[in-house]
């Protein structure tokens, strides 16, 4: 049991060495892009929600 676990940890370590980690600048830029896209989608959905709720209020009375 412990041999399998040690082998697993060794395999994990060797796989982590193969990973190409992004630089700090790349991470910051990509985070900025994600935040901008999320903000745009949030505003879009907010506008749609506001419009549809107004339409429902108009229909219901």
C-alpha distance matrix in Angstrom:
0.0 3.8 5.4 5.4 6.4 8.8 10.0 10.8 12.6 14.4 15.5 16.7 18.6 20.2 21.3 22.9 24.9 26.4 27.7 31.4 31.9 35.4 37.9 39.1 42.4 40.8 38.7 41.9 43.9 41.5 41.1 44.9 45.2 42.7 44.7 48.0 46.9 45.5 48.8 50.8 48.9 49.3 53.0 53.4 51.7 53.7 56.9 56.0 55.1 58.3 60.4 58.8 59.2 62.8 63.4 62.0 64.2 67.1 66.5 65.8 68.8
3.8 0.0 3.8 5.4 5.0 6.1 8.5 9.7 10.5 12.2 14.1 15.2 16.4 18.3 19.8 21.0 22.8 24.7 26.1 29.7 30.1 33.6 35.8 37.1 40.5 39.1 37.1 40.2 42.4 40.2 39.8 43.6 44.1 41.9 43.8 47.1 46.2 44.9 48.1 50.3 48.7 49.0 52.7 53.3 51.7 53.6 56.8 56.2 55.3 58.4 60.6 59.3 59.6 63.2 63.9 62.6 64.8 67.7 67.3 66.7 69.5
5.4 3.8 0.0 3.8 5.4 5.1 6.1 8.5 9.9 10.5 12.2 14.2 15.3 16.5 18.3 20.0 21.3 23.0 24.9 28.5 29.3 33.0 35.3 36.9 40.2 38.7 37.0 40.3 42.3 40.1 40.1 43.9 44.2 42.2 44.3 47.5 46.6 45.6 48.9 50.9 49.3 49.9 53.5 54.0 52.6 54.7 57.8 57.1 56.5 59.6 61.7 60.4 61.0 64.5 65.1 64.0 66.3 69.1 68.6 68.2 71.0
5.4 5.4 3.8 0.0 3.8 5.5 5.0 6.1 8.7 9.8 10.4 12.2 14.2 15.3 16.4 18.3 20.1 21.4 23.0 26.7 27.6 31.2 33.8 35.4 38.5 36.8 35.0 38.4 40.2 37.8 37.8 41.6 41.7 39.5 41.8 44.9 43.8 42.8 46.2 48.0 46.3 47.0 50.6 51.0 49.5 51.7 54.8 53.9 53.3 56.6 58.5 57.2 57.8 61.4 61.8 60.7 63.1 65.9 65.3 64.9 67.9
6.4 5.0 5.4 3.8 0.0 3.8 5.4 5.0 6.2 8.6 9.8 10.5 12.3 14.3 15.3 16.5 18.7 20.3 21.5 25.1 25.5 29.0 31.5 32.8 36.1 34.5 32.5 35.7 37.8 35.5 35.3 39.1 39.4 37.2 39.2 42.5 41.5 40.4 43.7 45.7 44.1 44.6 48.2 48.8 47.3 49.3 52.5 51.9 51.2 54.3 56.4 55.2 55.7 59.2 59.9 58.7 61.0 63.8 63.4 63.0 65.8
8.8 6.1 5.1 5.5 3.8 0.0 3.8 5.4 5.1 6.1 8.6 9.8 10.5 12.3 14.2 15.3 16.8 18.9 20.5 24.0 24.6 28.2 30.4 31.9 35.2 33.9 32.2 35.4 37.5 35.5 35.5 39.2 39.7 37.8 39.9 43.1 42.4 41.4 44.7 46.8 45.4 46.0 49.6 50.2 49.0 51.0 54.1 53.7 53.1 56.2 58.3 57.3 57.8 61.3 62.0 61.1 63.3 66.1 65.8 65.5 68.2
10.0 8.5 6.1 5.0 5.4 3.8 0.0 3.8 5.4 5.0 6.1 8.6 9.8 10.5 12.3 14.2 15.5 17.0 18.9 22.6 23.7 27.4 29.9 31.7 34.8 33.2 31.7 35.2 37.0 34.8 35.1 38.9 39.1 37.3 39.6 42.7 41.7 41.0 44.4 46.3 44.8 45.7 49.3 49.7 48.6 50.8 53.7 53.1 52.8 56.0 57.9 56.8 57.7 61.0 61.6 60.8 63.2 65.8 65.5 65.3 68.2
10.8 9.7 8.5 6.1 5.0 5.4 3.8 0.0 3.8 5.4 5.1 6.2 8.6 9.9 10.6 12.3 14.4 15.7 17.0 20.7 21.5 25.1 27.8 29.5 32.5 30.8 29.0 32.5 34.2 31.9 32.1 35.8 35.9 34.0 36.3 39.4 38.3 37.5 40.9 42.8 41.3 42.1 45.7 46.0 44.9 47.1 50.1 49.4 49.1 52.2 54.1 53.1 53.9 57.3 57.8 57.0 59.4 62.0 61.7 61.5 64.4
12.6 10.5 9.9 8.7 6.2 5.1 5.4 3.8 0.0 3.8 5.4 5.0 6.2 8.7 9.9 10.6 12.6 14.6 15.7 19.3 19.6 23.2 25.5 27.0 30.3 28.9 27.1 30.4 32.5 30.4 30.5 34.2 34.7 32.8 35.0 38.2 37.5 36.6 39.9 41.9 40.7 41.4 44.9 45.6 44.5 46.5 49.6 49.2 48.8 51.8 53.9 53.1 53.8 57.1 57.9 57.2 59.4 62.1 62.0 61.8 64.5
14.4 12.2 10.5 9.8 8.6 6.1 5.0 5.4 3.8 0.0 3.8 5.4 5.1 6.2 8.6 9.9 10.9 12.9 14.8 18.4 19.3 23.1 25.3 27.2 30.4 29.0 27.7 31.1 33.0 31.1 31.5 35.2 35.6 34.1 36.4 39.4 38.8 38.3 41.5 43.5 42.4 43.3 46.7 47.3 46.5 48.6 51.6 51.3 51.1 54.1 56.1 55.4 56.2 59.5 60.2 59.6 61.9 64.5 64.4 64.4 67.1
15.5 14.1 12.2 10.4 9.8 8.6 6.1 5.1 5.4 3.8 0.0 3.8 5.4 5.2 6.2 8.6 10.0 11.0 12.9 16.6 18.0 21.7 24.4 26.5 29.4 27.6 26.4 30.0 31.5 29.4 30.0 33.7 33.7 32.2 34.8 37.6 36.7 36.4 39.7 41.4 40.2 41.3 44.8 45.1 44.3 46.7 49.5 49.0 49.0 52.1 53.8 53.1 54.1 57.3 57.9 57.4 59.8 62.3 62.1 62.2 65.0
16.7 15.2 14.2 12.2 10.5 9.8 8.6 6.2 5.0 5.4 3.8 0.0 3.8 5.5 5.1 6.2 8.8 10.1 11.0 14.7 15.4 19.0 21.6 23.5 26.5 24.7 23.2 26.7 28.4 26.3 26.7 30.4 30.6 28.9 31.4 34.3 33.5 33.0 36.4 38.2 37.1 38.0 41.5 42.0 41.2 43.4 46.2 45.9 45.8 48.8 50.7 50.0 51.0 54.2 54.9 54.4 56.7 59.3 59.2 59.3 62.0
18.6 16.4 15.3 14.2 12.3 10.5 9.8 8.6 6.2 5.1 5.4 3.8 0.0 3.8 5.4 5.2 6.5 9.0 10.3 13.7 14.3 18.1 20.2 22.1 25.3 24.0 22.7 26.1 28.0 26.3 26.8 30.4 30.9 29.6 31.9 34.9 34.5 34.2 37.3 39.2 38.4 39.4 42.7 43.4 42.9 44.9 47.8 47.7 47.7 50.5 52.5 52.1 53.0 56.1 57.0 56.6 58.8 61.3 61.5 61.6 64.1
20.2 18.3 16.5 15.3 14.3 12.3 10.5 9.9 8.7 6.2 5.2 5.5 3.8 0.0 3.8 5.5 5.2 6.8 9.3 12.7 14.3 18.1 20.4 22.9 25.7 24.1 23.4 27.0 28.5 26.8 27.8 31.3 31.4 30.4 33.0 35.7 35.1 35.2 38.4 40.0 39.3 40.6 43.8 44.3 43.9 46.2 48.8 48.6 48.9 51.8 53.6 53.2 54.3 57.4 58.1 57.9 60.2 62.6 62.6 63.0 65.6
21.3 19.8 18.3 16.4 15.3 14.2 12.3 10.6 9.9 8.6 6.2 5.1 5.4 3.8 0.0 3.8 5.3 5.2 6.8 10.5 12.2 15.9 18.7 21.2 23.8 21.8 21.0 24.7 25.9 23.9 25.0 28.5 28.4 27.2 30.0 32.6 31.8 31.9 35.2 36.7 35.8 37.2 40.5 40.8 40.4 42.8 45.4 45.1 45.4 48.4 50.1 49.6 50.9 53.9 54.5 54.4 56.8 59.1 59.1 59.5 62.1
22.9 21.0 20.0 18.3 16.5 15.3 14.2 12.3 10.6 9.9 8.6 6.2 5.2 5.5 3.8 0.0 3.8 5.4 5.3 8.7 9.4 13.2 15.7 17.9 20.8 19.1 18.1 21.7 23.3 21.5 22.3 25.9 26.2 25.1 27.7 30.4 29.9 30.0 33.1 34.8 34.2 35.4 38.6 39.2 39.0 41.1 43.8 43.8 44.0 46.9 48.7 48.4 49.5 52.5 53.4 53.3 55.5 57.9 58.1 58.5 60.9
24.9 22.8 21.3 20.1 18.7 16.8 15.5 14.4 12.6 10.9 10.0 8.8 6.5 5.2 5.3 3.8 0.0 3.8 5.6 8.1 9.6 13.4 15.5 18.1 20.8 19.4 19.0 22.6 24.0 22.7 23.9 27.3 27.6 27.0 29.6 32.1 31.9 32.2 35.2 36.9 36.5 37.9 40.9 41.6 41.6 43.7 46.2 46.4 46.8 49.5 51.3 51.2 52.4 55.3 56.1 56.2 58.5 60.7 61.1 61.6 64.0
26.4 24.7 23.0 21.4 20.3 18.9 17.0 15.7 14.6 12.9 11.0 10.1 9.0 6.8 5.2 5.4 3.8 0.0 3.8 6.5 9.3 12.8 15.4 18.5 20.7 18.7 18.7 22.4 23.3 21.7 23.3 26.6 26.4 25.9 28.8 31.1 30.5 31.2 34.3 35.6 35.2 36.9 39.8 40.1 40.2 42.6 45.0 44.9 45.6 48.4 50.0 49.8 51.3 54.1 54.7 54.9 57.3 59.4 59.7 60.3 62.8
27.7 26.1 24.9 23.0 21.5 20.5 18.9 17.0 15.7 14.8 12.9 11.0 10.3 9.3 6.8 5.3 5.6 3.8 0.0 3.8 5.9 9.4 12.4 15.3 17.5 15.3 15.0 18.8 19.7 18.0 19.6 22.8 22.7 22.2 25.0 27.3 26.8 27.4 30.5 31.9 31.5 33.2 36.1 36.5 36.7 39.0 41.3 41.4 42.1 44.8 46.4 46.4 47.8 50.5 51.3 51.6 53.9 56.0 56.3 57.0 59.4
31.4 29.7 28.5 26.7 25.1 24.0 22.6 20.7 19.3 18.4 16.6 14.7 13.7 12.7 10.5 8.7 8.1 6.5 3.8 0.0 3.8 6.5 9.4 12.7 14.4 12.2 12.7 16.3 16.9 15.6 17.7 20.6 20.5 20.6 23.4 25.4 25.2 26.2 29.0 30.3 30.4 32.1 34.7 35.3 35.8 38.0 40.2 40.5 41.4 44.0 45.5 45.8 47.3 49.8 50.6 51.2 53.4 55.4 55.9 56.8 59.0
31.9 30.1 29.3 27.6 25.5 24.6 23.7 21.5 19.6 19.3 18.0 15.4 14.3 14.3 12.2 9.4 9.6 9.3 5.9 3.8 0.0 3.8 6.6 9.4 11.6 9.9 9.6 13.2 14.4 13.4 14.9 17.9 18.4 18.3 20.8 23.0 23.2 24.0 26.6 28.2 28.5 29.9 32.5 33.4 33.9 35.9 38.2 38.7 39.5 41.9 43.6 44.0 45.3 47.8 48.9 49.4 51.4 53.5 54.2 55.0 57.1
35.4 33.6 33.0 31.2 29.0 28.2 27.4 25.1 23.2 23.1 21.7 19.0 18.1 18.1 15.9 13.2 13.4 12.8 9.4 6.5 3.8 0.0 3.8 6.6 8.1 6.0 6.3 9.9 10.7 10.1 11.9 14.6 15.1 15.6 18.0 19.9 20.4 21.5 23.9 25.4 26.0 27.5 29.8 30.8 31.7 33.5 35.6 36.4 37.3 39.5 41.3 41.9 43.2 45.5 46.7 47.5 49.4 51.3 52.2 53.1 55.1
37.9 35.8 35.3 33.8 31.5 30.4 29.9 27.8 25.5 25.3 24.4 21.6 20.2 20.4 18.7 15.7 15.5 15.4 12.4 9.4 6.6 3.8 0.0 3.8 5.4 5.2 6.3 8.7 10.0 10.7 12.3 14.3 15.6 16.6 18.4 20.2 21.4 22.5 24.4 26.1 27.2 28.5 30.5 31.8 32.9 34.4 36.5 37.6 38.6 40.5 42.3 43.3 44.5 46.6 48.0 48.9 50.6 52.5 53.7 54.6 56.3
39.1 37.1 36.9 35.4 32.8 31.9 31.7 29.5 27.0 27.2 26.5 23.5 22.1 22.9 21.2 17.9 18.1 18.5 15.3 12.7 9.4 6.6 3.8 0.0 3.8 5.5 5.1 6.2 8.7 10.0 10.5 12.3 14.4 15.4 16.5 18.5 20.2 21.0 22.5 24.6 25.9 26.7 28.7 30.4 31.5 32.6 34.8 36.2 37.0 38.6 40.7 41.8 42.8 44.8 46.5 47.3 48.8 50.8 52.2 53.0 54.5
42.4 40.5 40.2 38.5 36.1 35.2 34.8 32.5 30.3 30.4 29.4 26.5 25.3 25.7 23.8 20.8 20.8 20.7 17.5 14.4 11.6 8.1 5.4 3.8 0.0 3.8 5.4 5.2 6.2 8.6 9.9 10.6 12.5 14.3 15.4 16.7 18.6 20.0 21.2 22.8 24.6 25.7 27.3 28.9 30.4 31.5 33.3 34.9 36.0 37.5 39.4 40.7 41.8 43.7 45.3 46.4 47.9 49.7 51.1 52.1 53.6
40.8 39.1 38.7 36.8 34.5 33.9 33.2 30.8 28.9 29.0 27.6 24.7 24.0 24.1 21.8 19.1 19.4 18.7 15.3 12.2 9.9 6.0 5.2 5.5 3.8 0.0 3.8 5.5 5.1 6.1 8.4 9.8 10.6 12.3 14.2 15.5 16.6 18.3 20.0 21.3 22.7 24.2 26.0 27.2 28.6 30.1 31.9 33.1 34.3 36.1 37.8 38.9 40.3 42.2 43.6 44.7 46.4 48.1 49.4 50.4 52.1
38.7 37.1 37.0 35.0 32.5 32.2 31.7 29.0 27.1 27.7 26.4 23.2 22.7 23.4 21.0 18.1 19.0 18.7 15.0 12.7 9.6 6.3 6.3 5.1 5.4 3.8 0.0 3.8 5.5 5.2 6.0 8.6 10.0 10.5 12.2 14.3 15.5 16.3 18.2 20.1 21.1 22.2 24.4 25.8 26.8 28.2 30.3 31.5 32.4 34.2 36.2 37.1 38.2 40.4 41.8 42.7 44.4 46.3 47.5 48.4 50.1
41.9 40.2 40.3 38.4 35.7 35.4 35.2 32.5 30.4 31.1 30.0 26.7 26.1 27.0 24.7 21.7 22.6 22.4 18.8 16.3 13.2 9.9 8.7 6.2 5.2 5.5 3.8 0.0 3.8 5.6 5.1 6.2 8.8 10.0 10.5 12.4 14.4 15.3 16.4 18.5 20.1 20.9 22.6 24.4 25.7 26.7 28.7 30.4 31.2 32.7 34.7 36.0 37.0 38.9 40.6 41.6 43.0 44.9 46.4 47.3 48.7
43.9 42.4 42.3 40.2 37.8 37.5 37.0 34.2 32.5 33.0 31.5 28.4 28.0 28.5 25.9 23.3 24.0 23.3 19.7 16.9 14.4 10.7 10.0 8.7 6.2 5.1 5.5 3.8 0.0 3.8 5.4 5.1 6.4 8.8 10.0 10.7 12.5 14.3 15.4 16.8 18.6 20.0 21.4 22.8 24.5 25.8 27.4 28.9 30.2 31.7 33.4 34.8 36.1 37.8 39.3 40.6 42.1 43.8 45.2 46.4 47.8
41.5 40.2 40.1 37.8 35.5 35.5 34.8 31.9 30.4 31.1 29.4 26.3 26.3 26.8 23.9 21.5 22.7 21.7 18.0 15.6 13.4 10.1 10.7 10.0 8.6 6.1 5.2 5.6 3.8 0.0 3.8 5.3 5.1 6.2 8.7 9.9 10.7 12.3 14.2 15.5 16.6 18.2 20.1 21.2 22.5 24.2 26.0 27.1 28.3 30.2 31.8 32.8 34.3 36.2 37.5 38.6 40.4 42.1 43.3 44.4 46.1
41.1 39.8 40.1 37.8 35.3 35.5 35.1 32.1 30.5 31.5 30.0 26.7 26.8 27.8 25.0 22.3 23.9 23.3 19.6 17.7 14.9 11.9 12.3 10.5 9.9 8.4 6.0 5.1 5.4 3.8 0.0 3.8 5.4 5.1 6.2 8.7 10.0 10.5 12.2 14.3 15.4 16.3 18.4 20.0 21.0 22.2 24.4 25.7 26.5 28.3 30.3 31.3 32.3 34.4 36.0 36.9 38.4 40.4 41.7 42.5 44.1
44.9 43.6 43.9 41.6 39.1 39.2 38.9 35.8 34.2 35.2 33.7 30.4 30.4 31.3 28.5 25.9 27.3 26.6 22.8 20.6 17.9 14.6 14.3 12.3 10.6 9.8 8.6 6.2 5.1 5.3 3.8 0.0 3.8 5.4 5.1 6.2 8.7 9.9 10.5 12.4 14.3 15.2 16.6 18.4 20.0 20.9 22.7 24.5 25.5 26.9 28.8 30.2 31.3 33.0 34.7 36.0 37.3 39.1 40.6 41.7 43.0
45.2 44.1 44.2 41.7 39.4 39.7 39.1 35.9 34.7 35.6 33.7 30.6 30.9 31.4 28.4 26.2 27.6 26.4 22.7 20.5 18.4 15.1 15.6 14.4 12.5 10.6 10.0 8.8 6.4 5.1 5.4 3.8 0.0 3.8 5.5 5.2 6.2 8.6 9.9 10.7 12.4 14.2 15.6 16.6 18.4 19.9 21.4 22.7 24.2 25.8 27.3 28.6 30.1 31.8 33.2 34.5 36.2 37.7 39.1 40.4 41.9
42.7 41.9 42.2 39.5 37.2 37.8 37.3 34.0 32.8 34.1 32.2 28.9 29.6 30.4 27.2 25.1 27.0 25.9 22.2 20.6 18.3 15.6 16.6 15.4 14.3 12.3 10.5 10.0 8.8 6.2 5.1 5.4 3.8 0.0 3.8 5.5 5.2 6.1 8.5 10.0 10.6 12.1 14.3 15.3 16.3 18.0 20.0 21.0 22.1 24.1 25.8 26.7 28.0 30.1 31.4 32.4 34.2 36.0 37.1 38.2 39.9
44.7 43.8 44.3 41.8 39.2 39.9 39.6 36.3 35.0 36.4 34.8 31.4 31.9 33.0 30.0 27.7 29.6 28.8 25.0 23.4 20.8 18.0 18.4 16.5 15.4 14.2 12.2 10.5 10.0 8.7 6.2 5.1 5.5 3.8 0.0 3.8 5.5 5.1 6.1 8.6 9.9 10.4 12.3 14.2 15.3 16.2 18.4 19.9 20.7 22.2 24.3 25.5 26.5 28.4 30.1 31.1 32.5 34.4 35.9 36.8 38.2
48.0 47.1 47.5 44.9 42.5 43.1 42.7 39.4 38.2 39.4 37.6 34.3 34.9 35.7 32.6 30.4 32.1 31.1 27.3 25.4 23.0 19.9 20.2 18.5 16.7 15.5 14.3 12.4 10.7 9.9 8.7 6.2 5.2 5.5 3.8 0.0 3.8 5.5 5.1 6.2 8.7 9.8 10.7 12.3 14.3 15.3 16.7 18.5 19.9 21.1 22.7 24.4 25.7 27.2 28.8 30.2 31.6 33.2 34.8 36.0 37.3
46.9 46.2 46.6 43.8 41.5 42.4 41.7 38.3 37.5 38.8 36.7 33.5 34.5 35.1 31.8 29.9 31.9 30.5 26.8 25.2 23.2 20.4 21.4 20.2 18.6 16.6 15.5 14.4 12.5 10.7 10.0 8.7 6.2 5.2 5.5 3.8 0.0 3.8 5.4 5.1 6.2 8.5 10.0 10.6 12.2 14.1 15.5 16.5 18.1 19.9 21.2 22.4 24.1 25.8 27.0 28.4 30.2 31.6 32.9 34.2 35.8
45.5 44.9 45.6 42.8 40.4 41.4 41.0 37.5 36.6 38.3 36.4 33.0 34.2 35.2 31.9 30.0 32.2 31.2 27.4 26.2 24.0 21.5 22.5 21.0 20.0 18.3 16.3 15.3 14.3 12.3 10.5 9.9 8.6 6.1 5.1 5.5 3.8 0.0 3.8 5.5 5.2 6.0 8.7 9.8 10.5 12.0 14.2 15.3 16.1 18.0 19.9 20.8 22.0 24.1 25.5 26.5 28.1 30.0 31.2 32.2 33.9
48.8 48.1 48.9 46.2 43.7 44.7 44.4 40.9 39.9 41.5 39.7 36.4 37.3 38.4 35.2 33.1 35.2 34.3 30.5 29.0 26.6 23.9 24.4 22.5 21.2 20.0 18.2 16.4 15.4 14.2 12.2 10.5 9.9 8.5 6.1 5.1 5.4 3.8 0.0 3.8 5.5 5.0 6.2 8.6 9.9 10.4 12.4 14.3 15.1 16.3 18.4 19.9 20.8 22.5 24.3 25.5 26.8 28.6 30.2 31.2 32.5
50.8 50.3 50.9 48.0 45.7 46.8 46.3 42.8 41.9 43.5 41.4 38.2 39.2 40.0 36.7 34.8 36.9 35.6 31.9 30.3 28.2 25.4 26.1 24.6 22.8 21.3 20.1 18.5 16.8 15.5 14.3 12.4 10.7 10.0 8.6 6.2 5.1 5.5 3.8 0.0 3.8 5.4 5.3 6.2 8.6 9.8 10.7 12.4 14.2 15.4 16.7 18.4 19.9 21.3 22.7 24.3 25.9 27.2 28.7 30.2 31.5
48.9 48.7 49.3 46.3 44.1 45.4 44.8 41.3 40.7 42.4 40.2 37.1 38.4 39.3 35.8 34.2 36.5 35.2 31.5 30.4 28.5 26.0 27.2 25.9 24.6 22.7 21.1 20.1 18.6 16.6 15.4 14.3 12.4 10.6 9.9 8.7 6.2 5.2 5.5 3.8 0.0 3.8 5.5 5.0 6.1 8.4 9.9 10.5 12.0 14.1 15.3 16.3 18.0 19.9 20.9 22.2 24.1 25.6 26.7 28.1 29.7
49.3 49.0 49.9 47.0 44.6 46.0 45.7 42.1 41.4 43.3 41.3 38.0 39.4 40.6 37.2 35.4 37.9 36.9 33.2 32.1 29.9 27.5 28.5 26.7 25.7 24.2 22.2 20.9 20.0 18.2 16.3 15.2 14.2 12.1 10.4 9.8 8.5 6.0 5.0 5.4 3.8 0.0 3.8 5.4 5.2 6.0 8.6 9.9 10.3 12.0 14.1 15.2 16.1 18.1 19.8 20.7 22.2 24.1 25.5 26.4 27.9
53.0 52.7 53.5 50.6 48.2 49.6 49.3 45.7 44.9 46.7 44.8 41.5 42.7 43.8 40.5 38.6 40.9 39.8 36.1 34.7 32.5 29.8 30.5 28.7 27.3 26.0 24.4 22.6 21.4 20.1 18.4 16.6 15.6 14.3 12.3 10.7 10.0 8.7 6.2 5.3 5.5 3.8 0.0 3.8 5.5 5.0 6.2 8.6 9.8 10.4 12.3 14.2 15.2 16.5 18.3 19.9 21.0 22.5 24.4 25.6 26.7
53.4 53.3 54.0 51.0 48.8 50.2 49.7 46.0 45.6 47.3 45.1 42.0 43.4 44.3 40.8 39.2 41.6 40.1 36.5 35.3 33.4 30.8 31.8 30.4 28.9 27.2 25.8 24.4 22.8 21.2 20.0 18.4 16.6 15.3 14.2 12.3 10.6 9.8 8.6 6.2 5.0 5.4 3.8 0.0 3.8 5.4 5.2 6.3 8.6 10.0 10.7 12.3 14.2 15.5 16.6 18.4 20.1 21.2 22.7 24.3 25.7
51.7 51.7 52.6 49.5 47.3 49.0 48.6 44.9 44.5 46.5 44.3 41.2 42.9 43.9 40.4 39.0 41.6 40.2 36.7 35.8 33.9 31.7 32.9 31.5 30.4 28.6 26.8 25.7 24.5 22.5 21.0 20.0 18.4 16.3 15.3 14.3 12.2 10.5 9.9 8.6 6.1 5.2 5.5 3.8 0.0 3.8 5.4 5.0 6.0 8.5 9.8 10.4 12.0 14.0 15.1 16.2 18.1 19.7 20.8 22.0 23.7
53.7 53.6 54.7 51.7 49.3 51.0 50.8 47.1 46.5 48.6 46.7 43.4 44.9 46.2 42.8 41.1 43.7 42.6 39.0 38.0 35.9 33.5 34.4 32.6 31.5 30.1 28.2 26.7 25.8 24.2 22.2 20.9 19.9 18.0 16.2 15.3 14.1 12.0 10.4 9.8 8.4 6.0 5.0 5.4 3.8 0.0 3.8 5.5 5.1 6.1 8.5 9.9 10.5 12.2 14.1 15.2 16.4 18.3 19.9 20.9 22.1
56.9 56.8 57.8 54.8 52.5 54.1 53.7 50.1 49.6 51.6 49.5 46.2 47.8 48.8 45.4 43.8 46.2 45.0 41.3 40.2 38.2 35.6 36.5 34.8 33.3 31.9 30.3 28.7 27.4 26.0 24.4 22.7 21.4 20.0 18.4 16.7 15.5 14.2 12.4 10.7 9.9 8.6 6.2 5.2 5.4 3.8 0.0 3.8 5.4 5.1 6.1 8.6 9.9 10.6 12.3 14.3 15.4 16.5 18.4 20.0 20.9
56.0 56.2 57.1 53.9 51.9 53.7 53.1 49.4 49.2 51.3 49.0 45.9 47.7 48.6 45.1 43.8 46.4 44.9 41.4 40.5 38.7 36.4 37.6 36.2 34.9 33.1 31.5 30.4 28.9 27.1 25.7 24.5 22.7 21.0 19.9 18.5 16.5 15.3 14.3 12.4 10.5 9.9 8.6 6.3 5.0 5.5 3.8 0.0 3.8 5.5 5.1 6.1 8.5 9.9 10.5 12.2 14.2 15.2 16.4 18.1 19.7
55.1 55.3 56.5 53.3 51.2 53.1 52.8 49.1 48.8 51.1 49.0 45.8 47.7 48.9 45.4 44.0 46.8 45.6 42.1 41.4 39.5 37.3 38.6 37.0 36.0 34.3 32.4 31.2 30.2 28.3 26.5 25.5 24.2 22.1 20.7 19.9 18.1 16.1 15.1 14.2 12.0 10.3 9.8 8.6 6.0 5.1 5.4 3.8 0.0 3.8 5.4 5.2 6.0 8.5 9.8 10.4 12.1 14.1 15.2 16.2 17.8
58.3 58.4 59.6 56.6 54.3 56.2 56.0 52.2 51.8 54.1 52.1 48.8 50.5 51.8 48.4 46.9 49.5 48.4 44.8 44.0 41.9 39.5 40.5 38.6 37.5 36.1 34.2 32.7 31.7 30.2 28.3 26.9 25.8 24.1 22.2 21.1 19.9 18.0 16.3 15.4 14.1 12.0 10.4 10.0 8.5 6.1 5.1 5.5 3.8 0.0 3.8 5.6 5.3 6.2 8.7 10.0 10.6 12.3 14.4 15.4 16.3
60.4 60.6 61.7 58.5 56.4 58.3 57.9 54.1 53.9 56.1 53.8 50.7 52.5 53.6 50.1 48.7 51.3 50.0 46.4 45.5 43.6 41.3 42.3 40.7 39.4 37.8 36.2 34.7 33.4 31.8 30.3 28.8 27.3 25.8 24.3 22.7 21.2 19.9 18.4 16.7 15.3 14.1 12.3 10.7 9.8 8.5 6.1 5.1 5.4 3.8 0.0 3.8 5.5 5.2 6.2 8.7 10.0 10.6 12.4 14.3 15.2
58.8 59.3 60.4 57.2 55.2 57.3 56.8 53.1 53.1 55.4 53.1 50.0 52.1 53.2 49.6 48.4 51.2 49.8 46.4 45.8 44.0 41.9 43.3 41.8 40.7 38.9 37.1 36.0 34.8 32.8 31.3 30.2 28.6 26.7 25.5 24.4 22.4 20.8 19.9 18.4 16.3 15.2 14.2 12.3 10.4 9.9 8.6 6.1 5.2 5.6 3.8 0.0 3.8 5.3 4.9 6.1 8.6 9.7 10.5 12.1 13.9
59.2 59.6 61.0 57.8 55.7 57.8 57.7 53.9 53.8 56.2 54.1 51.0 53.0 54.3 50.9 49.5 52.4 51.3 47.8 47.3 45.3 43.2 44.5 42.8 41.8 40.3 38.2 37.0 36.1 34.3 32.3 31.3 30.1 28.0 26.5 25.7 24.1 22.0 20.8 19.9 18.0 16.1 15.2 14.2 12.0 10.5 9.9 8.5 6.0 5.3 5.5 3.8 0.0 3.8 5.4 5.1 6.2 8.6 9.9 10.4 11.9
62.8 63.2 64.5 61.4 59.2 61.3 61.0 57.3 57.1 59.5 57.3 54.2 56.1 57.4 53.9 52.5 55.3 54.1 50.5 49.8 47.8 45.5 46.6 44.8 43.7 42.2 40.4 38.9 37.8 36.2 34.4 33.0 31.8 30.1 28.4 27.2 25.8 24.1 22.5 21.3 19.9 18.1 16.5 15.5 14.0 12.2 10.6 9.9 8.5 6.2 5.2 5.3 3.8 0.0 3.8 5.5 5.1 6.2 8.7 9.9 10.3
63.4 63.9 65.1 61.8 59.9 62.0 61.6 57.8 57.9 60.2 57.9 54.9 57.0 58.1 54.5 53.4 56.1 54.7 51.3 50.6 48.9 46.7 48.0 46.5 45.3 43.6 41.8 40.6 39.3 37.5 36.0 34.7 33.2 31.4 30.1 28.8 27.0 25.5 24.3 22.7 20.9 19.8 18.3 16.6 15.1 14.1 12.3 10.5 9.8 8.7 6.2 4.9 5.4 3.8 0.0 3.8 5.4 5.0 6.2 8.6 9.8
62.0 62.6 64.0 60.7 58.7 61.1 60.8 57.0 57.2 59.6 57.4 54.4 56.6 57.9 54.4 53.3 56.2 54.9 51.6 51.2 49.4 47.5 48.9 47.3 46.4 44.7 42.7 41.6 40.6 38.6 36.9 36.0 34.5 32.4 31.1 30.2 28.4 26.5 25.5 24.3 22.2 20.7 19.9 18.4 16.2 15.2 14.3 12.2 10.4 10.0 8.7 6.1 5.1 5.5 3.8 0.0 3.8 5.3 5.1 6.0 8.2
64.2 64.8 66.3 63.1 61.0 63.3 63.2 59.4 59.4 61.9 59.8 56.7 58.8 60.2 56.8 55.5 58.5 57.3 53.9 53.4 51.4 49.4 50.6 48.8 47.9 46.4 44.4 43.0 42.1 40.4 38.4 37.3 36.2 34.2 32.5 31.6 30.2 28.1 26.8 25.9 24.1 22.2 21.0 20.1 18.1 16.4 15.4 14.2 12.1 10.6 10.0 8.6 6.2 5.1 5.4 3.8 0.0 3.8 5.5 5.2 5.7
67.1 67.7 69.1 65.9 63.8 66.1 65.8 62.0 62.1 64.5 62.3 59.3 61.3 62.6 59.1 57.9 60.7 59.4 56.0 55.4 53.5 51.3 52.5 50.8 49.7 48.1 46.3 44.9 43.8 42.1 40.4 39.1 37.7 36.0 34.4 33.2 31.6 30.0 28.6 27.2 25.6 24.1 22.5 21.2 19.7 18.3 16.5 15.2 14.1 12.3 10.6 9.7 8.6 6.2 5.0 5.3 3.8 0.0 3.8 5.7 5.3
66.5 67.3 68.6 65.3 63.4 65.8 65.5 61.7 62.0 64.4 62.1 59.2 61.5 62.6 59.1 58.1 61.1 59.7 56.3 55.9 54.2 52.2 53.7 52.2 51.1 49.4 47.5 46.4 45.2 43.3 41.7 40.6 39.1 37.1 35.9 34.8 32.9 31.2 30.2 28.7 26.7 25.5 24.4 22.7 20.8 19.9 18.4 16.4 15.2 14.4 12.4 10.5 9.9 8.7 6.2 5.1 5.5 3.8 0.0 3.8 5.5
65.8 66.7 68.2 64.9 63.0 65.5 65.3 61.5 61.8 64.4 62.2 59.3 61.6 63.0 59.5 58.5 61.6 60.3 57.0 56.8 55.0 53.1 54.6 53.0 52.1 50.4 48.4 47.3 46.4 44.4 42.5 41.7 40.4 38.2 36.8 36.0 34.2 32.2 31.2 30.2 28.1 26.4 25.6 24.3 22.0 20.9 20.0 18.1 16.2 15.4 14.3 12.1 10.4 9.9 8.6 6.0 5.2 5.7 3.8 0.0 3.7
68.8 69.5 71.0 67.9 65.8 68.2 68.2 64.4 64.5 67.1 65.0 62.0 64.1 65.6 62.1 60.9 64.0 62.8 59.4 59.0 57.1 55.1 56.3 54.5 53.6 52.1 50.1 48.7 47.8 46.1 44.1 43.0 41.9 39.9 38.2 37.3 35.8 33.9 32.5 31.5 29.7 27.9 26.7 25.7 23.7 22.1 20.9 19.7 17.8 16.3 15.2 13.9 11.9 10.3 9.8 8.2 5.7 5.3 5.5 3.7 0.0
